[in-house]
């Protein structure tokens, strides 16, 4: 962040205000993909292409995406479910690189009486942020438990509106041996048009015994962004 005083060099005052005015303004440059966030469909692709076969040369302008910007994401209001993978593995906080795919997800859903319908939002609770963000922030931001490549394919087959987790990147880091790094993003975003939700506050819901709720997210407003800082609300 920079604090600036436009047109006030050398002690100039802003007489056009009708008085000898002076002021400070803010100039901010920051990453938008931080905190609780939504990954838009222009975030990750493969071989130069993004969702709906859009070519990077056509949409990736320096001043903002010309298509697939998050400002075009409508308000998301849907049934949402939490799959508690930490509980499934018998721990409060899953380990860095711990991973889960179709078999583990199905087993956790069956044991927790969770069902997924087309158009739902699915969130995974791993305990990673609750257990690591304060205690070891360096480890929290460089590794994480999460989905395998095959797990992302399974999730896409359920046709949800969005898939997310209480981690900063959804997939396991380091990845399962043989997996491509962050390829679940390609599967969900590019191949299927499914939004990704990261660093979701699932711990509060799990502590309340909630695994089904109403998810409400207002529309992001910054034009052309790849990702959006969000503050969704869970109603239950």
N, C-alpha and C positions, 0 to 999 in steps of 0.2 A: 504494500500500500504506500502511496505517496500523497502527502498533503500539498496542494498547489494553491497559488494566488494569481489567477489569470489577470493579465493586463495591470498588474500592480508593481512592476519592476521599478526599482529606484525610488520607492516611496510614492508612486502615483496613487491617487485616490479616484474613486468612481463618481465624479461630479454629476454624471448623467442620472444618478439616482435622486438628484435633488438635494443631496447633502454630501459631505466628504466621506463616502462609504469605503469600507474595506471588508474582505471576507476570505475565508478558507474554503477550499473544496477538496473532495476526495477523488483520487485516481487509483483504481484497483485492477490488478491483473492476478488471476488465480486459476487453478484447475477447477473445473466444474464437477468432475467425477470424484467427489469426496463426500464423506459422511454417508448418511442414508441417501441412496441415489437410485435413479432409474436409468438403465442402459437402453438407449433408443436403437432403432433398427439400422442406423448408420454407424454404429460403434465398431462392429467387427465384421469382416467379410473374408473372402478367400479368392486368390488369383485375380485381384483387382475388381471384384464384384461384390455387391451388397445385396440385400433383400430385393426380391422382384427383378433380379438380373440387372440392377442399376450399376453402370460403370463408374468407377471412382473418378475418372477424368470428367464425368458429367456432373457429379454432385458434390465433390470435395473441394469447395472454394475456401480460400483463406479466411474470408469474412463470415463463413458459416455454410452449413450444408444447404444446397439448393433444393434437395428432397430428403425426406426421412428425418428432418430435424425434430427434436422433441416437442417443439411448440405445436406440432401437428398431432401429438398424442392427445386423444380426448380424455376427459375426466374418467378415471377408472373407478367404477363402483361394482363390486362383485362379491359373491360368496368366496371366502378364503378359508384355507385349511392349513394347519401346522402339522408337519410330520417330525416328531421328536427323535432325531437320529441319535442324539446323546443318550437318551433313555434306552433306545434299542440296543446300544452297545454297552449299557450298564455303567455310564460315567456321567459326570457333570459337564466335563469339557473334553471333547474329542481331541486327539493328538494331531499335531501338524502332519499333513500328508495322509491322514486316515481318510479312507474313501468308501463310497457306497454307490452301488449300481442298482439294476432292476431287482435282483433277488432281495437285497437288503431293504430297499424301499418298499417293495410289496410286503415283506414280512413285518416291517414297522407299521405300515398302514393297517394291516390285518389285526395286529395286536392292539393297536390304538383306536380301532374302529373308525378309521378315516377313509372316506371315499372321495374321489375326484371326478367331477363332471366337466364336460366340455365348457370352456369359458370361465372356469374357476381360476383363482390365484392360489398357487402352492408355495408355501414357505417351509424351509428346512431349519430346524433348530439343532445347532451343533454345540452350543455353549461356548463357542470360540471367543466371541466378543465379551461376554460376561466374565469369562475366566481369564482372558489374556490382555485385553486392551489396557487396563490399568497396571496389571502386574508385570507385563513384559511387552511394552508397545512395539519394540523393534521386532520381536518375534511375531507379534500379532500382524504387523504390516508386511511381513516378508514370506510368511507361510500360512497355511490354513488347511483344515479338513474340507471335504466337499465331494461333489459329483465326479464320477468317472465319465469318460466319453460315451460309453455304452449307457450309463445312467441318464445322460442328457437325451439320447435317442429315445429311451423309454419315456421320459417325461414329455417329450414332444408328441409321442403317440397318443397321449391322453388329451391333447388339444387344449391346454390351459391358456388363459389370457396372458399370464406372467408366471415366472418361476423365480424364487428368490431364496435368500438365506440370511443368517445373522453373521455372515462373513463378508469380507470386502471384495471377493471375486468369484464366488459360487463354486468353482471347481477346486479339487484338491491340489495343493501346492506344497511340496513337490507332487507331481502327478503320479498316478498309478503307473508302474513300469509298462512301457509300451504305448501309453496314452500320449496324445498330442497336447501340448500346453494350451490351456484355455479354449480347447476345441469345442467344448460345450457351448461357448458363446456363439461360435460359428453355426452349430447345429440349431440352436434356439433362435438366434436373431436372423441370420442370413437364410437358412434353409426353411424356417417355419414361421417367421414373423411373430415370435413370442418374446415379449419384453422380459428383461431381467431386473430384479430388485435386489440391491446389495446393502449390507449393513442394516438389516431390518431388526428392530428391537423385539425379537421373539421371546426373550427371557421373561419379560413381564407377563406375557400371556401364558407361558408354560407354568409359571409359578401360580397363576390363578386357575390352572387346570383347564384352560381353554384350548381347543384344537379346531374350532369352527367359529367364524365370525364374519361380520360385514366389513369389507375393506373399502375405504373411501379415500381417493386421492384427487385433489384438484389438478387442473391443467397447468403444466409448466408454461412459462411465459416468454423466456428469452428466445429470440428468433434464431433458428439455424443451429442450435446446440446438438451435440452428439449424445450428451448425458444431461441429467437434470438433478439438482439437489431437491429432495422431496421431504415432506412431513406427512405421511399418510396417517389416517386414524383408523383404529380398530374398534368397532362397535359390537358389543356382546352383552 
